[in-house]
Amino acid sequence: MGRCLIIRSRRITNEEKINRIQSVIENPSNEGLYYKLLEDMGNLKGDYGDYMTTDPINCDVELNRLPVADYELATALMTMLLREDHFSNGSFVRRYRVGQVDAVLNRMIETLAGKKVTS
């Protein structure tokens, strides 16, 4: 009978998350980088739709909730933007260009740090 190696991943601290998010803000890339960020931090929301108030999901309406979003909602909103691009190719780039992607990332930092982030 073979043996199974179990590797336990350590929990990422808020400070580490902030540093990773800030690095992505400072070094933007394609949507794959943003997926990897959320996955590596354990925050890619497979159930992001459960956090949304519109059905079908209306990204513009949902993004209006960003100023009061907690960390979980902010990560769900980022997942929503990534999933929107899957269904509407190019939407993530358009939202990045108008500042919505960085706004979500900055809100994630704010909630982790417990203070307002200026960009």
Order of alpha helices (4+ residues) and beta strands (2+ residues): alpha-alpha-alpha-alpha-alpha-alpha
